[in-house]
Amino acid sequence: MNEPRLNFKRMLVRLPQSAHDYASVGVTAQFADLLGASVVATFFQDADLADVAALPCVRELRPLGGGWHPIEGPQLVRQLEHAAVTARRLFHDAVRPTGIEASFNIAMGSVADVMGSAAAADDIIVIIEPRNPAERITQQFTRLVNAAFGASVAVMVIPSRIARTAGPIVAVISRPDDPSIDSALAIAAAAKERVIALMPPGSNARKSIVKLAEAAGVRIEAGPAIQEPLDVSSLLTQFTHLNERLVVMSRGAIPDKCAPTVASLRGIPLLLARALNP
C-alpha cells in the first residue's frame, strides 16, 4: 500500500440562509485548509418566490395591525439582492482567516440540479445543518441532502453545534482497502493529530493500516471493536469517550439518512469518503 494522500480538490457548499449558521462555514474552511482543497460556495435565491410575488392574488399579512397587502415585487427583488450581498460578506469573513482559495456564486433554481451537476469525482459536497430545526425540513435543505447522497462523491456533514475543534480523527474501517483510511491519515498528518481506528474484531486490515500510519508519521491507536453491519446506536456508544474532532467512514458504511444524525448527536463533522481515481 502506498503512502496516504488526498485527492480532494474542492468543497462544494450551499450557503446557509441564516447568518447564525456561518460559523459552520468557517469550520468548513478549516477542513478545506487541512485537505488542501478550495471552497466553492453557492448562495441560492428562490426564483419561485419572485414568481409567486408577481401574482395579483398573492397577499402578505403585515404585523401590528397592518393587515393584508399585495407583495411588492420591486421590494422583494431588493430584499433578495440584499440577502445575496450579506451572504457574500459573511462567506468571505468566514473563510478569510484560513487564506484558502474560495469563490462565491449566486444561483437560482434547484439545489439538486446545480450541486449535483457541478460535482466531480474529486469534490466533497458539504451539508451544513441549520441551527433552526424548522429549516432542516425545508425543500431546499432536503433537496441538498438528497443531491449530496445521490452523487458519487465524498460528503461532509457539518452539524449546527461543534463540540470540539481539536482531538483525534476517528476512522471507521471495514476492510484493508477502505477509502476512509487515506483520508483519515492524511487529515491527521495535516492537523498533527492521532488516528483512532475502529475495526471489526479480527480484521486483517490492522497490519496494513499500521504501516500506512508509520509512512504518514501519524500515531494510530485501536479503538473499540465494531460489529458489522454497523448499527448507528452501538456506533455512537463506541464514540462516547473518544473526544474526536472528526469521524471518517466510507460511503455506504451506514445508511445515508443516518449520517446527519451521527454528526448532530456527536457535535462533530462526519466525512463520508469514497474511492477516488488513483
Residue pairs with C-beta under 8 A, 6 or more apart in sequence:
1 176
1 208
1 211
1 212
3 212
3 215
3 216
4 181
4 182
4 183
4 185
4 186
4 189
4 212
4 215
4 216
5 182
5 186
6 35
6 36
6 37
6 182
6 183
6 186
6 187
7 122
7 276
7 277
8 35
8 36
8 37
8 122
8 123
8 124
8 154
8 276
9 37
9 38
9 120
9 122
9 123
10 37
10 38
10 39
10 40
10 120
10 122
10 123
10 124
11 28
11 31
11 32
11 35
11 37
11 38
11 39
11 40
11 123
11 124
11 126
11 156
12 40
12 42
12 115
12 118
12 119
12 123
12 124
12 125
12 126
13 25
13 28
13 39
13 40
13 41
13 42
13 126
13 128
14 41
14 42
14 44
14 111
14 115
14 126
14 128
14 140
14 144
15 25
15 41
15 42
15 43
15 44
15 87
15 91
16 22
16 24
16 25
16 128
16 130
17 83
17 130
17 135
17 140
18 130
18 131
18 132
18 135
19 86
19 90
20 131
20 132
21 128
21 130
21 131
21 160
22 90
22 91
22 93
22 94
23 94
23 162
24 128
24 129
24 158
24 159
24 160
24 162
25 41
25 90
25 91
25 94
25 95
25 128
26 94
26 95
26 97
27 158
27 162
27 165
27 269
28 39
28 126
28 128
28 156
28 158
29 39
29 94
29 95
29 97
29 98
29 100
29 102
30 98
30 165
31 156
31 187
31 246
31 269
31 271
32 38
32 39
32 98
32 100
33 98
33 99
33 100
34 187
34 190
34 191
35 124
35 186
35 187
35 190
36 190
37 100
37 124
38 100
38 101
38 102
38 103
39 95
39 100
39 101
39 102
39 103
40 102
40 103
40 105
40 118
41 91
41 102
41 103
41 104
41 105
42 105
42 106
42 107
42 114
42 115
43 83
43 84
43 87
43 88
43 91
43 104
43 105
43 106
43 107
44 106
44 107
44 108
44 109
44 111
44 114
44 140
45 80
45 83
45 84
45 106
45 107
45 108
46 80
46 108
46 140
47 108
47 109
49 76
49 80
50 73
50 76
50 77
50 80
52 58
52 71
53 71
53 72
53 73
53 76
54 73
56 70
58 70
58 71
59 68
59 69
59 70
59 71
60 68
60 69
60 70
60 71
61 67
61 68
62 68
62 69
84 106
87 104
88 104
91 102
91 104
92 102
92 104
95 102
107 114
110 143
111 140
111 143
111 144
111 147
112 143
112 144
112 146
112 147
112 150
115 125
115 144
115 147
115 148
115 151
116 147
116 150
116 151
119 125
119 151
119 153
120 153
121 152
121 153
121 276
121 277
122 276
122 277
123 153
123 154
124 153
124 154
124 155
124 156
124 271
125 147
125 148
125 151
125 153
125 154
125 155
125 156
126 155
126 156
126 157
126 158
127 144
127 145
127 148
127 155
127 156
127 157
127 158
127 260
128 158
128 160
129 136
129 157
129 158
129 159
129 160
129 260
129 263
129 264
130 136
130 141
130 160
131 160
131 161
135 141
145 260
148 155
149 155
149 256
149 259
152 274
153 274
154 183
154 251
154 271
154 272
154 273
154 274
154 276
155 251
155 259
155 271
155 272
156 269
156 270
156 271
156 272
157 259
157 260
157 262
157 263
157 269
157 270
157 272
158 263
158 269
159 260
159 263
159 264
159 266
159 267
159 268
159 269
160 264
161 264
161 267
162 267
162 268
162 269
163 266
163 267
163 268
164 243
164 244
164 245
164 267
164 268
165 245
166 193
166 245
167 193
167 242
167 243
167 244
167 245
168 188
168 193
168 194
168 195
168 196
168 221
168 242
168 243
168 244
168 245
169 184
169 187
169 188
169 191
169 193
169 194
169 195
169 196
169 244
169 245
169 246
169 247
169 248
170 184
170 195
170 196
170 198
170 223
170 239
170 242
170 244
170 246
170 247
170 248
171 180
171 181
171 183
171 184
171 185
171 195
171 196
171 197
171 198
171 248
171 249
172 180
172 198
172 226
172 230
172 235
172 247
172 248
172 249
172 250
172 253
173 180
173 181
173 197
173 198
173 199
173 203
173 205
173 209
174 199
174 200
174 203
174 205
174 228
174 250
174 253
175 203
175 205
176 204
176 205
176 208
176 209
177 275
178 205
178 250
179 250
179 251
179 273
179 274
179 275
179 276
180 248
180 249
180 250
180 253
180 271
180 273
181 205
181 209
181 212
182 212
182 273
183 248
183 271
183 273
184 195
184 197
184 248
185 195
185 212
185 213
185 216
185 218
185 220
186 216
187 193
187 246
187 248
187 271
188 194
188 195
188 216
188 218
189 216
189 217
189 218
191 245
193 245
194 218
194 219
194 220
194 221
195 213
195 218
195 219
195 220
195 221
196 220
196 221
196 222
196 223
196 242
196 244
197 206
197 209
197 220
197 221
197 222
197 223
198 223
198 224
198 225
198 226
198 238
199 205
199 206
199 222
199 225
199 226
200 225
200 226
200 227
200 228
201 225
206 222
209 220
210 220
213 219
213 220
223 238
223 242
224 238
226 234
226 235
226 238
227 234
230 253
230 254
232 254
232 255
232 258
232 261
232 262
235 254
235 262
236 262
236 265
236 266
239 247
239 266
244 266
244 268
245 268
245 269
246 268
246 269
246 270
246 271
247 262
247 263
247 266
247 268
247 269
247 270
247 271
248 270
248 271
248 273
249 270
249 271
249 272
249 273
250 272
250 273
250 274
251 272
251 273
251 274
253 272
254 262
259 270
259 272
262 270
263 269
263 270
